[in-house]
Amino acid sequence: MIANPAPSTPADLKGKTNDGMVNASFHQVLYLIGRVNYTWTNTESLLVHVIAGLAETQKEVATIIYLSLNTTKARIDLVERLSKRANICDELRNAILNLTKDLAKASRQRNELNHSLYSFDENNGDVTTIMMRISATKTGLKMGRKQQLDAARIEKIASVVHEIESLNNRAWAIIFKFEMPV
């Protein structure tokens, strides 16, 4: 285990209390954001197998297609379009469309977490997110929405991890049931 070094710059104080100790919520938030990213990456990459199965191609070709698409949205769109072809059975089509609908929802939650700045109050250890998104209204702009990362919000992040894990299991079930290339 690595000991907490003494802070050397003001930036090193982020997430630390007045006595210099790292606040537990700081570590919890970092851990959960890491879990969101880890579980998401593993789950989204399962689309390679789905693309291979739906396009009736080798996994290597599906990997090239997958990596050539730059966004999750593009990958999901491709999978949905492939599943809507006439030669795809209704059971598979419905399973894929339900999965991609839920993947898109989880992607929005992941994007919110990944496109935020995290502010750690060095005095009391409070954690705040600052959304790095700009939106236009009829008469102005909105940006930098701040939200406290309280216990309820931290629990919501944990539930996102569990939701993504569930999507991973559902994707594997489809891959195995419909004998897609692994």
Salt bridges, closest charged atoms under 4 A:
GLU44 OE2 - ARG75 NH1 2.91
GLU56 OE2 - ARG85 NH2 3.94
ASP77 OD2 - LYS73 NZ 3.12
ASP90 OD1 - ARG93 NH1 2.71
GLU91 OE2 - LYS177 NZ 2.37
ASP102 OD2 - ARG170 NH1 2.69
GLU112 OE2 - ARG153 NH2 3.20
GLU122 OE1 - LYS14 NZ 3.79
GLU165 OE2 - ARG35 NH2 2.52
GLU165 OE1 - HIS162 ND1 3.40
